Amino acid sequence: MSKTLTILENATHGTPAGFTAGCRSRGGCPNHGSREELTCARAHQAFVHYWALRELHPTTPITRSMLREAKGRN
């Protein structure tokens, strides 16, 4: 199996930990196109940017509703 497929298979998608594990492609993440779940890249970006999300463990999936709530706090 290729290295890329192994990374995608082993990552916890929709989490900042998924991004650090190697799922960095917005279109290649299995969550791409989801209405509720974020891609790993977007979850990492939100985790770094919003303090309310920094309180979460990096393996916690970040949803769009969680992101909206964090944006409301800033």
All heavy atoms as TSV, in Angstrom:
chain	resi	resn	atom	element	x	y	z
A	1	MET	N	N	0.849	-1.176	0.000
A	1	MET	CA	C	0.000	0.000	0.000
A	1	MET	C	C	0.892	1.236	0.000
A	1	MET	O	O	1.954	1.247	0.604
A	1	MET	CB	C	-0.905	-0.033	1.229
A	1	MET	CG	C	-1.933	1.063	1.237
A	1	MET	SD	S	-3.055	0.978	2.635
A	1	MET	CE	C	-4.128	-0.334	2.098
A	2	SER	N	N	0.441	2.279	-0.638
A	2	SER	CA	C	1.257	3.487	-0.719
A	2	SER	C	C	1.280	4.226	0.619
A	2	SER	O	O	0.411	4.053	1.463
A	2	SER	CB	C	0.732	4.412	-1.811
A	2	SER	OG	O	-0.451	5.032	-1.397
A	3	LYS	N	N	2.289	5.041	0.769
A	3	LYS	CA	C	2.453	5.821	2.003
A	3	LYS	C	C	1.270	6.762	2.207
A	3	LYS	O	O	0.777	6.917	3.322
A	3	LYS	CB	C	3.758	6.602	1.937
A	3	LYS	CG	C	4.060	7.373	3.191
A	3	LYS	CD	C	5.386	8.081	3.079
A	3	LYS	CE	C	5.651	8.906	4.322
A	3	LYS	NZ	N	6.917	9.625	4.232
A	4	THR	N	N	0.794	7.381	1.131
A	4	THR	CA	C	-0.329	8.315	1.229
A	4	THR	C	C	-1.589	7.608	1.706
A	4	THR	O	O	-2.294	8.107	2.579
A	4	THR	CB	C	-0.591	8.990	-0.130
A	4	THR	OG1	O	0.594	9.639	-0.542
A	4	THR	CG2	C	-1.717	9.991	-0.033
A	5	LEU	N	N	-1.875	6.449	1.149
A	5	LEU	CA	C	-3.065	5.708	1.578
A	5	LEU	C	C	-2.948	5.243	3.016
A	5	LEU	O	O	-3.942	5.227	3.741
A	5	LEU	CB	C	-3.310	4.523	0.650
A	5	LEU	CG	C	-3.753	4.872	-0.762
A	5	LEU	CD1	C	-3.882	3.616	-1.603
A	5	LEU	CD2	C	-5.056	5.641	-0.739
A	6	THR	N	N	-1.761	4.889	3.439
A	6	THR	CA	C	-1.560	4.485	4.829
A	6	THR	C	C	-1.823	5.653	5.763
A	6	THR	O	O	-2.467	5.499	6.801
A	6	THR	CB	C	-0.127	3.961	5.027
A	6	THR	OG1	O	0.090	2.876	4.134
A	6	THR	CG2	C	0.098	3.497	6.451
A	7	ILE	N	N	-1.359	6.844	5.395
A	7	ILE	CA	C	-1.592	8.036	6.216
A	7	ILE	C	C	-3.082	8.322	6.296
A	7	ILE	O	O	-3.620	8.571	7.376
A	7	ILE	CB	C	-0.833	9.262	5.650
A	7	ILE	CG1	C	0.662	9.100	5.879
A	7	ILE	CG2	C	-1.324	10.559	6.278
A	7	ILE	CD1	C	1.511	10.109	5.160
A	8	LEU	N	N	-3.765	8.283	5.164
A	8	LEU	CA	C	-5.194	8.567	5.144
A	8	LEU	C	C	-5.985	7.534	5.925
A	8	LEU	O	O	-6.988	7.836	6.548
A	8	LEU	CB	C	-5.710	8.654	3.708
A	8	LEU	CG	C	-5.260	9.882	2.933
A	8	LEU	CD1	C	-5.744	9.791	1.501
A	8	LEU	CD2	C	-5.758	11.149	3.583
A	9	GLU	N	N	-5.523	6.303	5.899
A	9	GLU	CA	C	-6.218	5.228	6.598
A	9	GLU	C	C	-6.039	5.332	8.109
A	9	GLU	O	O	-6.955	5.056	8.868
A	9	GLU	CB	C	-5.671	3.892	6.107
A	9	GLU	CG	C	-6.526	2.714	6.448
A	9	GLU	CD	C	-5.968	1.471	5.780
A	9	GLU	OE1	O	-5.105	0.804	6.396
A	9	GLU	OE2	O	-6.384	1.186	4.653
A	10	ASN	N	N	-4.857	5.742	8.555
A	10	ASN	CA	C	-4.544	5.769	9.982
A	10	ASN	C	C	-4.932	7.065	10.687
A	10	ASN	O	O	-4.954	7.107	11.901
A	10	ASN	CB	C	-3.049	5.513	10.195
A	10	ASN	CG	C	-2.659	4.110	9.795
A	10	ASN	OD1	O	-3.476	3.205	9.809
A	10	ASN	ND2	N	-1.410	3.934	9.419
A	11	ALA	N	N	-5.219	8.111	9.946
A	11	ALA	CA	C	-5.540	9.407	10.552
A	11	ALA	C	C	-6.963	9.419	11.092
A	11	ALA	O	O	-7.850	8.770	10.547
A	11	ALA	CB	C	-5.374	10.517	9.525
A	12	THR	N	N	-7.164	10.155	12.180
A	12	THR	CA	C	-8.500	10.400	12.710
A	12	THR	C	C	-8.999	11.654	12.005
A	12	THR	O	O	-8.606	12.762	12.357
A	12	THR	CB	C	-8.451	10.611	14.239
A	12	THR	OG1	O	-7.782	9.511	14.835
A	12	THR	CG2	C	-9.852	10.732	14.805
A	13	HIS	N	N	-9.834	11.480	11.012
A	13	HIS	CA	C	-10.211	12.585	10.138
A	13	HIS	C	C	-11.157	13.566	10.814
A	13	HIS	O	O	-11.962	13.192	11.655
A	13	HIS	CB	C	-10.816	12.041	8.853
A	13	HIS	CG	C	-9.823	11.264	8.063
A	13	HIS	ND1	N	-8.811	11.883	7.357
A	13	HIS	CD2	C	-9.642	9.935	7.908
A	13	HIS	CE1	C	-8.075	10.950	6.796
A	13	HIS	NE2	N	-8.546	9.759	7.110
A	14	GLY	N	N	-11.003	14.830	10.443
A	14	GLY	CA	C	-11.802	15.902	11.019
A	14	GLY	C	C	-11.233	16.434	12.307
A	14	GLY	O	O	-11.889	17.177	13.032
A	15	THR	N	N	-9.986	16.065	12.593
A	15	THR	CA	C	-9.341	16.486	13.833
A	15	THR	C	C	-8.014	17.176	13.540
A	15	THR	O	O	-7.408	16.933	12.496
A	15	THR	CB	C	-9.043	15.274	14.746
A	15	THR	OG1	O	-8.064	14.448	14.117
A	15	THR	CG2	C	-10.292	14.464	15.035
A	16	PRO	N	N	-7.537	18.003	14.463
A	16	PRO	CA	C	-6.200	18.566	14.308
A	16	PRO	C	C	-5.126	17.473	14.289
A	16	PRO	O	O	-4.118	17.596	13.603
A	16	PRO	CB	C	-6.035	19.472	15.526
A	16	PRO	CG	C	-7.428	19.819	15.921
A	16	PRO	CD	C	-8.253	18.610	15.592
A	17	ALA	N	N	-5.348	16.393	15.017
A	17	ALA	CA	C	-4.395	15.281	15.031
A	17	ALA	C	C	-4.326	14.612	13.659
A	17	ALA	O	O	-3.264	14.123	13.268
A	17	ALA	CB	C	-4.791	14.264	16.091
A	18	GLY	N	N	-5.420	14.596	12.926
A	18	GLY	CA	C	-5.412	14.046	11.577
A	18	GLY	C	C	-4.510	14.848	10.657
A	18	GLY	O	O	-3.816	14.296	9.809
A	19	PHE	N	N	-4.506	16.162	10.843
A	19	PHE	CA	C	-3.635	17.036	10.056
A	19	PHE	C	C	-2.180	16.763	10.381
A	19	PHE	O	O	-1.349	16.622	9.485
A	19	PHE	CB	C	-3.986	18.502	10.321
A	19	PHE	CG	C	-3.130	19.472	9.553
A	19	PHE	CD1	C	-3.425	19.775	8.239
A	19	PHE	CD2	C	-2.048	20.083	10.156
A	19	PHE	CE1	C	-2.637	20.674	7.526
A	19	PHE	CE2	C	-1.262	20.983	9.457
A	19	PHE	CZ	C	-1.568	21.284	8.133
A	20	THR	N	N	-1.844	16.678	11.660
A	20	THR	CA	C	-0.454	16.439	12.037
A	20	THR	C	C	-0.016	15.025	11.678
A	20	THR	O	O	1.177	14.784	11.502
A	20	THR	CB	C	-0.220	16.701	13.540
A	20	THR	OG1	O	-1.109	15.905	14.303
A	20	THR	CG2	C	-0.425	18.161	13.873
A	21	ALA	N	N	-0.964	14.095	11.536
A	21	ALA	CA	C	-0.631	12.726	11.120
A	21	ALA	C	C	-0.337	12.654	9.629
A	21	ALA	O	O	0.192	11.658	9.160
A	21	ALA	CB	C	-1.765	11.777	11.482
A	22	GLY	N	N	-0.706	13.708	8.877
A	22	GLY	CA	C	-0.354	13.737	7.470
A	22	GLY	C	C	-1.497	13.967	6.504
A	22	GLY	O	O	-1.276	14.087	5.311
A	23	CYS	N	N	-2.728	14.040	6.977
A	23	CYS	CA	C	-3.869	14.303	6.088
A	23	CYS	C	C	-3.972	15.807	5.905
A	23	CYS	O	O	-4.651	16.499	6.650
A	23	CYS	CB	C	-5.166	13.735	6.668
A	23	CYS	SG	S	-6.590	14.005	5.603
A	24	ARG	N	N	-3.281	16.331	4.900
A	24	ARG	CA	C	-3.207	17.776	4.712
A	24	ARG	C	C	-3.911	18.252	3.459
A	24	ARG	O	O	-3.993	19.436	3.214
A	24	ARG	CB	C	-1.757	18.207	4.691
A	24	ARG	CG	C	-1.132	17.885	6.033
A	24	ARG	CD	C	0.256	18.297	6.147
A	24	ARG	NE	N	0.694	17.921	7.495
A	24	ARG	CZ	C	1.777	18.315	8.041
A	24	ARG	NH1	N	2.592	19.095	7.381
A	24	ARG	NH2	N	2.087	17.934	9.254
A	25	SER	N	N	-4.403	17.349	2.671
A	25	SER	CA	C	-5.078	17.713	1.431
A	25	SER	C	C	-6.540	17.996	1.713
A	25	SER	O	O	-7.246	17.145	2.255
A	25	SER	CB	C	-4.961	16.577	0.420
A	25	SER	OG	O	-5.779	16.820	-0.687
A	26	ARG	N	N	-7.008	19.169	1.350
A	26	ARG	CA	C	-8.413	19.497	1.600
A	26	ARG	C	C	-9.339	18.612	0.778
A	26	ARG	O	O	-10.374	18.182	1.241
A	26	ARG	CB	C	-8.650	20.966	1.299
A	26	ARG	CG	C	-8.002	21.861	2.322
A	26	ARG	CD	C	-8.319	23.325	2.064
A	26	ARG	NE	N	-7.725	24.130	3.099
A	26	ARG	CZ	C	-6.608	24.829	2.942
A	26	ARG	NH1	N	-5.976	24.824	1.799
A	26	ARG	NH2	N	-6.120	25.530	3.944
A	27	GLY	N	N	-8.968	18.343	-0.467
A	27	GLY	CA	C	-9.804	17.524	-1.333
A	27	GLY	C	C	-9.607	16.035	-1.125
A	27	GLY	O	O	-10.470	15.237	-1.447
A	28	GLY	N	N	-8.475	15.633	-0.556
A	28	GLY	CA	C	-8.182	14.225	-0.350
A	28	GLY	C	C	-8.690	13.681	0.967
A	28	GLY	O	O	-8.743	12.470	1.163
A	29	CYS	N	N	-9.073	14.553	1.876
A	29	CYS	CA	C	-9.603	14.108	3.164
A	29	CYS	C	C	-10.979	13.488	2.947
A	29	CYS	O	O	-11.791	14.036	2.201
A	29	CYS	CB	C	-9.708	15.301	4.125
A	29	CYS	SG	S	-10.293	14.852	5.777
A	30	PRO	N	N	-11.263	12.361	3.580
A	30	PRO	CA	C	-12.585	11.747	3.430
A	30	PRO	C	C	-13.741	12.656	3.865
A	30	PRO	O	O	-14.873	12.452	3.446
A	30	PRO	CB	C	-12.507	10.510	4.331
A	30	PRO	CG	C	-11.066	10.195	4.410
A	30	PRO	CD	C	-10.360	11.523	4.347
A	31	ASN	N	N	-13.463	13.660	4.676
A	31	ASN	CA	C	-14.515	14.581	5.119
A	31	ASN	C	C	-14.787	15.685	4.113
A	31	ASN	O	O	-15.678	16.507	4.316
A	31	ASN	CB	C	-14.157	15.207	6.465
A	31	ASN	CG	C	-14.239	14.221	7.597
A	31	ASN	OD1	O	-14.680	13.090	7.422
A	31	ASN	ND2	N	-13.809	14.627	8.767
A	32	HIS	N	N	-14.034	15.729	3.017
A	32	HIS	CA	C	-14.249	16.758	1.995
A	32	HIS	C	C	-15.666	16.651	1.441
A	32	HIS	O	O	-16.121	15.589	1.067
A	32	HIS	CB	C	-13.239	16.609	0.857
A	32	HIS	CG	C	-13.457	17.570	-0.256
A	32	HIS	ND1	N	-13.159	18.907	-0.127
A	32	HIS	CD2	C	-13.955	17.409	-1.495
A	32	HIS	CE1	C	-13.465	19.526	-1.254
A	32	HIS	NE2	N	-13.951	18.632	-2.106
A	33	GLY	N	N	-16.383	17.756	1.452
A	33	GLY	CA	C	-17.753	17.784	0.955
A	33	GLY	C	C	-18.803	17.491	2.010
A	33	GLY	O	O	-20.002	17.557	1.728
A	34	SER	N	N	-18.376	17.184	3.232
A	34	SER	CA	C	-19.326	16.906	4.306
A	34	SER	C	C	-19.995	18.199	4.756
A	34	SER	O	O	-19.357	19.248	4.827
A	34	SER	CB	C	-18.612	16.261	5.497
A	34	SER	OG	O	-19.480	16.135	6.599
A	35	ARG	N	N	-21.258	18.116	5.072
A	35	ARG	CA	C	-21.982	19.306	5.536
A	35	ARG	C	C	-21.749	19.606	7.012
A	35	ARG	O	O	-21.979	20.721	7.449
A	35	ARG	CB	C	-23.468	19.138	5.288
A	35	ARG	CG	C	-23.803	19.183	3.834
A	35	ARG	CD	C	-25.271	19.159	3.638
A	35	ARG	NE	N	-25.558	19.416	2.237
A	35	ARG	CZ	C	-26.728	19.742	1.793
A	35	ARG	NH1	N	-27.737	19.843	2.619
A	35	ARG	NH2	N	-26.907	19.967	0.513
A	36	GLU	N	N	-21.328	18.602	7.773
A	36	GLU	CA	C	-21.153	18.826	9.206
A	36	GLU	C	C	-19.698	18.672	9.657
A	36	GLU	O	O	-19.246	19.393	10.521
A	36	GLU	CB	C	-22.043	17.879	10.002
A	36	GLU	CG	C	-22.050	18.143	11.488
A	36	GLU	CD	C	-22.440	19.574	11.896
A	36	GLU	OE1	O	-23.226	20.223	11.193
A	36	GLU	OE2	O	-21.933	20.044	12.924
A	37	GLU	N	N	-18.968	17.743	9.086
A	37	GLU	CA	C	-17.603	17.494	9.541
A	37	GLU	C	C	-16.599	18.319	8.735
A	37	GLU	O	O	-16.753	18.502	7.545
A	37	GLU	CB	C	-17.286	16.009	9.413
A	37	GLU	CG	C	-18.189	15.147	10.267
A	37	GLU	CD	C	-18.016	13.673	9.980
A	37	GLU	OE1	O	-17.483	13.318	8.909
A	37	GLU	OE2	O	-18.414	12.882	10.835
A	38	LEU	N	N	-15.563	18.794	9.411
A	38	LEU	CA	C	-14.513	19.565	8.757
A	38	LEU	C	C	-13.430	18.633	8.221
A	38	LEU	O	O	-13.256	17.529	8.719
A	38	LEU	CB	C	-13.871	20.537	9.746
A	38	LEU	CG	C	-14.758	21.607	10.365
A	38	LEU	CD1	C	-13.958	22.431	11.360
A	38	LEU	CD2	C	-15.356	22.492	9.307
A	39	THR	N	N	-12.698	19.108	7.224
A	39	THR	CA	C	-11.519	18.375	6.784
A	39	THR	C	C	-10.440	18.528	7.852
A	39	THR	O	O	-10.521	19.415	8.713
A	39	THR	CB	C	-10.982	18.899	5.444
A	39	THR	OG1	O	-10.589	20.261	5.628
A	39	THR	CG2	C	-12.015	18.783	4.338
A	40	CYS	N	N	-9.437	17.681	7.788
A	40	CYS	CA	C	-8.351	17.759	8.770
A	40	CYS	C	C	-7.640	19.105	8.701
A	40	CYS	O	O	-7.304	19.683	9.735
A	40	CYS	CB	C	-7.367	16.621	8.544
A	40	CYS	SG	S	-8.070	14.981	8.842
A	41	ALA	N	N	-7.428	19.616	7.480
A	41	ALA	CA	C	-6.745	20.909	7.322
A	41	ALA	C	C	-7.564	22.032	7.945
A	41	ALA	O	O	-7.024	22.900	8.649
A	41	ALA	CB	C	-6.481	21.187	5.845
A	42	ARG	N	N	-8.865	22.042	7.718
A	42	ARG	CA	C	-9.737	23.091	8.269
A	42	ARG	C	C	-9.859	22.945	9.787
A	42	ARG	O	O	-9.884	23.935	10.515
A	42	ARG	CB	C	-11.114	23.035	7.605
A	42	ARG	CG	C	-12.043	24.121	8.081
A	42	ARG	CD	C	-11.561	25.502	7.616
A	42	ARG	NE	N	-12.475	26.506	8.074
A	42	ARG	CZ	C	-12.128	27.503	8.898
A	42	ARG	NH1	N	-10.897	27.641	9.296
A	42	ARG	NH2	N	-13.025	28.371	9.294
A	43	ALA	N	N	-9.911	21.704	10.284
A	43	ALA	CA	C	-9.984	21.469	11.730
A	43	ALA	C	C	-8.719	21.982	12.413
A	43	ALA	O	O	-8.788	22.619	13.462
A	43	ALA	CB	C	-10.188	19.989	12.020
A	44	HIS	N	N	-7.577	21.746	11.792
A	44	HIS	CA	C	-6.313	22.235	12.359
A	44	HIS	C	C	-6.271	23.758	12.362
A	44	HIS	O	O	-5.883	24.376	13.345
A	44	HIS	CB	C	-5.132	21.671	11.570
A	44	HIS	CG	C	-3.815	22.202	12.016
A	44	HIS	ND1	N	-3.226	21.805	13.193
A	44	HIS	CD2	C	-2.978	23.114	11.460
A	44	HIS	CE1	C	-2.080	22.459	13.334
A	44	HIS	NE2	N	-1.912	23.247	12.291
A	45	GLN	N	N	-6.705	24.357	11.259
A	45	GLN	CA	C	-6.728	25.816	11.156
A	45	GLN	C	C	-7.647	26.421	12.223
A	45	GLN	O	O	-7.287	27.405	12.875
A	45	GLN	CB	C	-7.202	26.218	9.764
A	45	GLN	CG	C	-7.185	27.694	9.509
A	45	GLN	CD	C	-7.703	28.018	8.113
A	45	GLN	OE1	O	-8.513	27.286	7.545
A	45	GLN	NE2	N	-7.232	29.110	7.565
A	46	ALA	N	N	-8.813	25.835	12.414
A	46	ALA	CA	C	-9.743	26.330	13.432
A	46	ALA	C	C	-9.185	26.117	14.840
A	46	ALA	O	O	-9.311	26.984	15.710
A	46	ALA	CB	C	-11.085	25.614	13.287
A	47	PHE	N	N	-8.551	24.978	15.060
A	47	PHE	CA	C	-7.968	24.645	16.361
A	47	PHE	C	C	-6.898	25.661	16.752
A	47	PHE	O	O	-6.825	26.093	17.895
A	47	PHE	CB	C	-7.374	23.234	16.292
A	47	PHE	CG	C	-6.809	22.712	17.577
A	47	PHE	CD1	C	-7.640	22.263	18.582
A	47	PHE	CD2	C	-5.440	22.637	17.767
A	47	PHE	CE1	C	-7.118	21.757	19.768
A	47	PHE	CE2	C	-4.914	22.132	18.937
A	47	PHE	CZ	C	-5.751	21.691	19.947
A	48	VAL	N	N	-6.093	26.076	15.793
A	48	VAL	CA	C	-5.020	27.036	16.046
A	48	VAL	C	C	-5.575	28.452	16.222
A	48	VAL	O	O	-5.090	29.214	17.050
A	48	VAL	CB	C	-3.983	26.998	14.894
A	48	VAL	CG1	C	-2.985	28.133	15.000
A	48	VAL	CG2	C	-3.282	25.664	14.880
A	49	HIS	N	N	-6.617	28.781	15.491
A	49	HIS	CA	C	-7.119	30.154	15.456
A	49	HIS	C	C	-8.053	30.510	16.617
A	49	HIS	O	O	-8.005	31.625	17.125
A	49	HIS	CB	C	-7.823	30.401	14.132
A	49	HIS	CG	C	-8.225	31.818	13.922
A	49	HIS	ND1	N	-7.310	32.822	13.665
A	49	HIS	CD2	C	-9.434	32.409	13.946
A	49	HIS	CE1	C	-7.951	33.972	13.543
A	49	HIS	NE2	N	-9.235	33.742	13.698
A	50	TYR	N	N	-8.907	29.599	17.032
A	50	TYR	CA	C	-9.936	29.911	18.045
A	50	TYR	C	C	-9.598	29.278	19.388
A	50	TYR	O	O	-9.468	28.065	19.510
A	50	TYR	CB	C	-11.309	29.425	17.577
A	50	TYR	CG	C	-11.774	30.144	16.343
A	50	TYR	CD1	C	-11.742	29.526	15.104
A	50	TYR	CD2	C	-12.224	31.452	16.403
A	50	TYR	CE1	C	-12.148	30.194	13.959
A	50	TYR	CE2	C	-12.625	32.137	15.271
A	50	TYR	CZ	C	-12.578	31.494	14.053
A	50	TYR	OH	O	-12.972	32.162	12.928
A	51	TRP	N	N	-9.483	30.133	20.401
A	51	TRP	CA	C	-9.124	29.671	21.735
A	51	TRP	C	C	-10.150	28.711	22.309
A	51	TRP	O	O	-9.791	27.805	23.062
A	51	TRP	CB	C	-8.938	30.862	22.684
A	51	TRP	CG	C	-7.627	31.532	22.466
A	51	TRP	CD1	C	-7.411	32.701	21.801
A	51	TRP	CD2	C	-6.347	31.054	22.857
A	51	TRP	NE1	N	-6.061	32.989	21.763
A	51	TRP	CE2	C	-5.379	31.995	22.414
A	51	TRP	CE3	C	-5.919	29.927	23.543
A	51	TRP	CZ2	C	-4.025	31.823	22.640
A	51	TRP	CZ3	C	-4.554	29.773	23.765
A	51	TRP	CH2	C	-3.634	30.716	23.317
A	52	ALA	N	N	-11.407	28.892	21.983
A	52	ALA	CA	C	-12.447	27.994	22.506
A	52	ALA	C	C	-12.206	26.555	22.043
A	52	ALA	O	O	-12.481	25.609	22.778
A	52	ALA	CB	C	-13.822	28.458	22.050
A	53	LEU	N	N	-11.659	26.388	20.856
A	53	LEU	CA	C	-11.381	25.048	20.343
A	53	LEU	C	C	-10.050	24.507	20.857
A	53	LEU	O	O	-9.838	23.292	20.864
A	53	LEU	CB	C	-11.387	25.054	18.813
A	53	LEU	CG	C	-12.721	25.427	18.173
A	53	LEU	CD1	C	-12.588	25.510	16.667
A	53	LEU	CD2	C	-13.796	24.429	18.556
A	54	ARG	N	N	-9.170	25.394	21.318
A	54	ARG	CA	C	-7.878	24.945	21.859
A	54	ARG	C	C	-8.060	24.172	23.155
A	54	ARG	O	O	-7.169	23.444	23.579
A	54	ARG	CB	C	-6.956	26.141	22.115
A	54	ARG	CG	C	-6.486	26.853	20.898
A	54	ARG	CD	C	-5.471	26.092	20.145
A	54	ARG	NE	N	-4.127	26.459	20.589
A	54	ARG	CZ	C	-3.068	25.770	20.255
A	54	ARG	NH1	N	-3.166	24.719	19.518
A	54	ARG	NH2	N	-1.892	26.150	20.675
A	55	GLU	N	N	-9.211	24.339	23.800
A	55	GLU	CA	C	-9.482	23.608	25.033
A	55	GLU	C	C	-9.739	22.124	24.769
A	55	GLU	O	O	-9.638	21.309	25.673
A	55	GLU	CB	C	-10.689	24.218	25.745
A	55	GLU	CG	C	-10.479	25.649	26.173
A	55	GLU	CD	C	-11.752	26.296	26.689
A	55	GLU	OE1	O	-12.812	25.663	26.621
A	55	GLU	OE2	O	-11.657	27.439	27.155
A	56	LEU	N	N	-10.077	21.782	23.529
A	56	LEU	CA	C	-10.370	20.401	23.167
A	56	LEU	C	C	-9.083	19.602	22.972
A	56	LEU	O	O	-8.038	20.157	22.672
A	56	LEU	CB	C	-11.170	20.354	21.868
A	56	LEU	CG	C	-12.499	21.095	21.842
A	56	LEU	CD1	C	-13.063	21.098	20.422
A	56	LEU	CD2	C	-13.463	20.438	22.802
A	57	HIS	N	N	-9.195	18.312	23.127
A	57	HIS	CA	C	-8.063	17.425	22.841
A	57	HIS	C	C	-7.869	17.370	21.327
A	57	HIS	O	O	-8.849	17.400	20.581
A	57	HIS	CB	C	-8.350	16.031	23.406
A	57	HIS	CG	C	-7.138	15.179	23.452
A	57	HIS	ND1	N	-6.751	14.412	22.392
A	57	HIS	CD2	C	-6.205	15.003	24.417
A	57	HIS	CE1	C	-5.640	13.777	22.702
A	57	HIS	NE2	N	-5.289	14.114	23.935
A	58	PRO	N	N	-6.646	17.307	20.835
A	58	PRO	CA	C	-6.409	17.307	19.385
A	58	PRO	C	C	-7.066	16.152	18.627
A	58	PRO	O	O	-7.224	16.221	17.421
A	58	PRO	CB	C	-4.885	17.225	19.271
A	58	PRO	CG	C	-4.374	17.752	20.555
A	58	PRO	CD	C	-5.399	17.402	21.587
A	59	THR	N	N	-7.471	15.097	19.311
A	59	THR	CA	C	-8.122	13.979	18.631
A	59	THR	C	C	-9.642	14.110	18.603
A	59	THR	O	O	-10.326	13.240	18.079
A	59	THR	CB	C	-7.748	12.631	19.290
A	59	THR	OG1	O	-8.138	12.660	20.664
A	59	THR	CG2	C	-6.256	12.355	19.155
A	60	THR	N	N	-10.161	15.203	19.140
A	60	THR	CA	C	-11.606	15.442	19.127
A	60	THR	C	C	-12.018	15.989	17.762
A	60	THR	O	O	-11.482	17.004	17.320
A	60	THR	CB	C	-12.001	16.454	20.220
A	60	THR	OG1	O	-11.548	15.979	21.487
A	60	THR	CG2	C	-13.495	16.679	20.257
A	61	PRO	N	N	-12.962	15.337	17.087
A	61	PRO	CA	C	-13.435	15.863	15.797
A	61	PRO	C	C	-14.109	17.224	15.973
A	61	PRO	O	O	-14.903	17.421	16.898
A	61	PRO	CB	C	-14.444	14.822	15.322
A	61	PRO	CG	C	-14.123	13.591	16.096
A	61	PRO	CD	C	-13.574	14.054	17.407
A	62	ILE	N	N	-13.780	18.156	15.105
A	62	ILE	CA	C	-14.362	19.495	15.147
A	62	ILE	C	C	-15.412	19.582	14.038
A	62	ILE	O	O	-15.112	19.325	12.884
A	62	ILE	CB	C	-13.287	20.581	14.977
A	62	ILE	CG1	C	-12.283	20.496	16.130
A	62	ILE	CG2	C	-13.926	21.965	14.922
A	62	ILE	CD1	C	-11.110	21.437	16.013
A	63	THR	N	N	-16.614	19.931	14.423
A	63	THR	CA	C	-17.715	20.026	13.470
A	63	THR	C	C	-17.964	21.482	13.088
A	63	THR	O	O	-17.460	22.405	13.737
A	63	THR	CB	C	-19.005	19.438	14.060
A	63	THR	OG1	O	-19.362	20.203	15.219
A	63	THR	CG2	C	-18.832	17.978	14.450
A	64	ARG	N	N	-18.759	21.680	12.064
A	64	ARG	CA	C	-19.084	23.045	11.624
A	64	ARG	C	C	-19.852	23.793	12.706
A	64	ARG	O	O	-19.645	24.986	12.898
A	64	ARG	CB	C	-19.875	23.002	10.325
A	64	ARG	CG	C	-19.048	22.503	9.169
A	64	ARG	CD	C	-19.771	22.678	7.844
A	64	ARG	NE	N	-19.065	22.014	6.775
A	64	ARG	CZ	C	-18.012	22.499	6.143
A	64	ARG	NH1	N	-17.532	23.669	6.477
A	64	ARG	NH2	N	-17.427	21.820	5.178
A	65	SER	N	N	-20.725	23.107	13.434
A	65	SER	CA	C	-21.473	23.780	14.497
A	65	SER	C	C	-20.541	24.209	15.634
A	65	SER	O	O	-20.722	25.269	16.224
A	65	SER	CB	C	-22.597	22.888	15.019
A	65	SER	OG	O	-22.086	21.666	15.518
A	66	MET	N	N	-19.535	23.409	15.925
A	66	MET	CA	C	-18.556	23.790	16.944
A	66	MET	C	C	-17.768	25.007	16.482
A	66	MET	O	O	-17.468	25.899	17.287
A	66	MET	CB	C	-17.605	22.624	17.226
A	66	MET	CG	C	-18.263	21.446	17.896
A	66	MET	SD	S	-17.242	19.972	17.859
A	66	MET	CE	C	-16.009	20.377	19.073
A	67	LEU	N	N	-17.437	25.055	15.199
A	67	LEU	CA	C	-16.708	26.194	14.643
A	67	LEU	C	C	-17.552	27.464	14.703
A	67	LEU	O	O	-17.059	28.519	15.085
A	67	LEU	CB	C	-16.284	25.891	13.206
A	67	LEU	CG	C	-15.495	26.982	12.482
A	67	LEU	CD1	C	-14.229	27.347	13.233
A	67	LEU	CD2	C	-15.174	26.526	11.076
A	68	ARG	N	N	-18.852	27.372	14.346
A	68	ARG	CA	C	-19.743	28.533	14.440
A	68	ARG	C	C	-19.825	29.043	15.870
A	68	ARG	O	O	-19.808	30.250	16.112
A	68	ARG	CB	C	-21.134	28.176	13.924
A	68	ARG	CG	C	-21.271	28.167	12.423
A	68	ARG	CD	C	-22.708	28.064	12.002
A	68	ARG	NE	N	-23.349	26.850	12.456
A	68	ARG	CZ	C	-23.356	25.696	11.782
A	68	ARG	NH1	N	-22.768	25.593	10.621
A	68	ARG	NH2	N	-23.989	24.635	12.270
A	69	GLU	N	N	-19.910	28.138	16.821
A	69	GLU	CA	C	-19.990	28.533	18.226
A	69	GLU	C	C	-18.696	29.218	18.679
A	69	GLU	O	O	-18.731	30.229	19.387
A	69	GLU	CB	C	-20.245	27.298	19.107
A	69	GLU	CG	C	-20.474	27.638	20.556
A	69	GLU	CD	C	-20.785	26.400	21.367
A	69	GLU	OE1	O	-21.521	25.531	20.880
A	69	GLU	OE2	O	-20.277	26.327	22.507
A	70	ALA	N	N	-17.557	28.706	18.248
A	70	ALA	CA	C	-16.259	29.311	18.602
A	70	ALA	C	C	-16.127	30.690	17.974
A	70	ALA	O	O	-15.599	31.605	18.617
A	70	ALA	CB	C	-15.128	28.411	18.148
A	71	LYS	N	N	-16.618	30.863	16.751
A	71	LYS	CA	C	-16.563	32.171	16.105
A	71	LYS	C	C	-17.425	33.179	16.854
A	71	LYS	O	O	-17.087	34.355	16.929
A	71	LYS	CB	C	-17.045	32.073	14.652
A	71	LYS	CG	C	-16.049	31.470	13.717
A	71	LYS	CD	C	-16.588	31.421	12.314
A	71	LYS	CE	C	-15.597	30.853	11.337
A	71	LYS	NZ	N	-16.114	30.801	9.963
A	72	GLY	N	N	-18.529	32.730	17.414
A	72	GLY	CA	C	-19.415	33.605	18.180
A	72	GLY	C	C	-18.800	34.078	19.473
A	72	GLY	O	O	-19.137	35.148	19.980
A	73	ARG	N	N	-17.877	33.321	20.033
A	73	ARG	CA	C	-17.226	33.690	21.278
A	73	ARG	C	C	-16.162	34.764	21.077
A	73	ARG	O	O	-15.828	35.480	22.002
A	73	ARG	CB	C	-16.570	32.472	21.932
A	73	ARG	CG	C	-17.543	31.493	22.482
A	73	ARG	CD	C	-16.800	30.418	23.207
A	73	ARG	NE	N	-17.661	29.311	23.575
A	73	ARG	CZ	C	-17.253	28.258	24.234
A	73	ARG	NH1	N	-15.991	28.153	24.597
A	73	ARG	NH2	N	-18.088	27.293	24.519
A	74	ASN	N	N	-15.575	34.831	19.890
A	74	ASN	CA	C	-14.494	35.809	19.640
A	74	ASN	C	C	-15.045	37.169	19.397
A	74	ASN	O	O	-15.967	37.512	18.896
A	74	ASN	CB	C	-13.632	35.376	18.464
A	74	ASN	CG	C	-12.695	34.246	18.861
A	74	ASN	OD1	O	-12.555	33.948	20.026
A	74	ASN	ND2	N	-12.084	33.636	17.901
